[in-house]
């Protein structure tokens, strides 16, 4: 059974603005994913992009971007690319596609690694903005066991 968290706990993690809380939210999201066998885990685009970007950035910082692209199945990479496009995340999509296309080229990956290192503040701001903007959808995923309807909220 998927763990269910209280809304106050989810708010506390988002509002703490810490990397540790961001990683914890990512772990909770992955554990609660409605379709773990699908490339996008069955998550709405903003939640999938948050989770996958967090993984991409963290793995790249730890061991180089090439390790992320080598280890991540191509259908999942395609889902990330497509969802970045759907969310109009052009800057991030361009760099992501560059990594997809050049992961085996050492010089290209060194360039991507330098960009990832230099853009850490922007990464954090963007990821936190995704959490803030889609807080209600995140709570739908993590806080309600019986009703995990993750479609676009009614206007």
C-alpha positions as CSV (number, residue, x, y, z in Angstrom):
1,X,0.0,0.0,0.0
2,X,1.3,3.5,-0.9
3,X,2.0,5.7,2.1
4,X,-0.3,8.6,2.5
5,X,1.1,11.9,3.9
6,X,-0.7,14.8,5.6
7,X,-1.0,18.0,3.7
8,X,0.8,19.9,6.5
9,X,3.8,17.5,6.0
10,X,3.9,18.1,2.3
11,X,3.6,21.9,2.8
12,X,6.4,21.8,5.3
13,X,8.7,19.9,2.9
14,X,7.9,22.4,0.1
15,X,8.2,25.5,2.3
16,X,11.5,24.4,3.9
17,X,13.2,25.2,0.5
18,X,16.0,22.7,1.4
19,X,17.6,20.3,-1.0
20,X,17.0,17.5,1.5
21,X,13.3,18.2,1.5
22,X,13.3,18.4,-2.3
23,X,15.0,15.0,-2.4
24,X,12.5,13.6,0.1
25,X,9.6,14.8,-2.0
26,X,11.1,13.2,-5.0
27,X,11.4,9.9,-3.2
28,X,7.8,10.1,-2.0
29,X,6.6,11.0,-5.5
30,X,8.4,8.0,-7.1
31,X,7.0,5.7,-4.4
32,X,3.5,7.0,-5.1
33,X,3.7,7.0,-8.9
34,X,0.5,5.4,-10.2
35,X,2.1,3.6,-13.1
36,X,5.8,2.8,-12.3
37,X,6.2,0.7,-15.5
38,X,5.4,3.6,-17.8
39,X,8.2,5.9,-18.9
40,X,6.6,8.9,-17.2
41,X,5.5,6.8,-14.2
42,X,1.9,7.9,-14.8
43,X,2.6,11.3,-13.3
44,X,1.3,14.6,-14.6
45,X,3.9,16.4,-16.7
46,X,5.0,18.9,-14.0
47,X,5.5,16.2,-11.4
48,X,7.4,13.9,-13.7
49,X,9.6,16.7,-14.9
50,X,10.4,17.7,-11.3
51,X,11.3,14.1,-10.4
52,X,13.3,13.4,-13.5
53,X,15.1,16.7,-13.4
54,X,16.0,16.2,-9.8
55,X,17.5,12.8,-10.7
56,X,19.3,14.2,-13.8
57,X,20.9,17.1,-11.9
58,X,21.8,15.0,-8.8
59,X,23.3,12.1,-10.7
60,X,25.2,14.5,-13.0
61,X,26.7,16.4,-10.0
62,X,27.7,13.1,-8.3
63,X,29.2,11.2,-11.3
64,X,28.8,13.2,-14.5
65,X,25.9,13.7,-16.8
66,X,26.9,10.8,-19.0
67,X,26.1,8.4,-16.2
68,X,22.5,9.6,-16.1
69,X,22.0,9.3,-19.9
70,X,23.8,5.9,-20.0
71,X,21.6,4.5,-17.2
72,X,18.2,6.0,-18.0
73,X,16.1,4.0,-20.4
74,X,15.6,5.8,-23.7
75,X,11.7,5.8,-23.4
76,X,12.1,7.6,-20.1
77,X,14.4,10.1,-21.7
78,X,11.9,10.7,-24.5
79,X,9.2,11.2,-21.9
80,X,11.3,13.8,-20.2
81,X,12.1,15.6,-23.5
82,X,8.4,15.6,-24.5
83,X,7.2,16.8,-21.1
84,X,9.8,19.6,-21.0
85,X,8.5,20.6,-24.4
86,X,4.9,20.5,-23.2
87,X,5.8,22.7,-20.2
88,X,7.7,25.2,-22.4
89,X,10.9,24.6,-20.5
90,X,13.1,25.4,-23.5
91,X,16.4,26.1,-21.8
92,X,16.3,22.9,-19.8
93,X,15.0,20.9,-22.8
94,X,17.8,22.1,-25.0
95,X,20.4,21.0,-22.5
96,X,18.6,17.7,-21.9
97,X,18.4,16.9,-25.6
98,X,22.0,17.8,-25.9
99,X,22.8,15.2,-23.3
100,X,20.6,12.6,-25.0
101,X,22.3,13.2,-28.3
102,X,25.9,13.4,-27.0
103,X,26.1,11.3,-23.9
104,X,28.9,9.1,-25.3
105,X,31.1,12.1,-26.3
106,X,33.4,13.0,-23.4
107,X,34.1,16.6,-24.5
108,X,30.4,17.3,-24.9
109,X,29.6,15.8,-21.5
110,X,32.3,17.9,-19.9
111,X,30.6,21.0,-21.4
112,X,27.2,19.8,-20.0
113,X,28.8,19.1,-16.6
114,X,30.2,22.6,-16.4
115,X,26.8,24.0,-17.3
116,X,25.1,21.9,-14.7
117,X,27.6,23.0,-12.0
118,X,27.2,26.6,-13.0
119,X,23.4,26.6,-13.1
120,X,22.7,25.0,-9.7
121,X,21.0,28.1,-8.3
122,X,18.8,28.3,-11.4
123,X,18.0,24.6,-11.1
124,X,16.9,24.9,-7.5
125,X,14.8,28.0,-8.3
126,X,13.1,26.2,-11.2
127,X,12.5,23.0,-9.2
128,X,11.0,24.9,-6.3
129,X,8.8,26.9,-8.7
130,X,7.5,23.6,-10.1
131,X,6.6,22.5,-6.6
132,X,5.0,25.8,-5.7
133,X,3.0,26.0,-8.9
134,X,1.8,22.4,-8.7
135,X,1.5,22.0,-5.0
136,X,-2.2,20.9,-5.2
137,X,-1.4,18.2,-7.7
138,X,1.5,17.0,-5.5
139,X,-0.9,16.8,-2.6
140,X,-3.4,14.9,-4.7
141,X,-0.6,12.3,-5.3
142,X,0.8,12.1,-1.8
143,X,-2.1,12.9,0.5
144,X,-5.2,11.0,-0.7
145,X,-5.1,7.2,-1.0
146,X,-8.5,6.7,-2.5
147,X,-8.7,9.5,-5.1
148,X,-5.5,9.9,-7.1
149,X,-7.1,11.7,-10.0
150,X,-4.1,13.6,-11.4
151,X,-5.5,15.3,-14.4
152,X,-5.6,19.0,-14.9
153,X,-7.5,20.7,-12.1
154,X,-10.8,22.3,-13.1
155,X,-10.6,26.0,-13.7
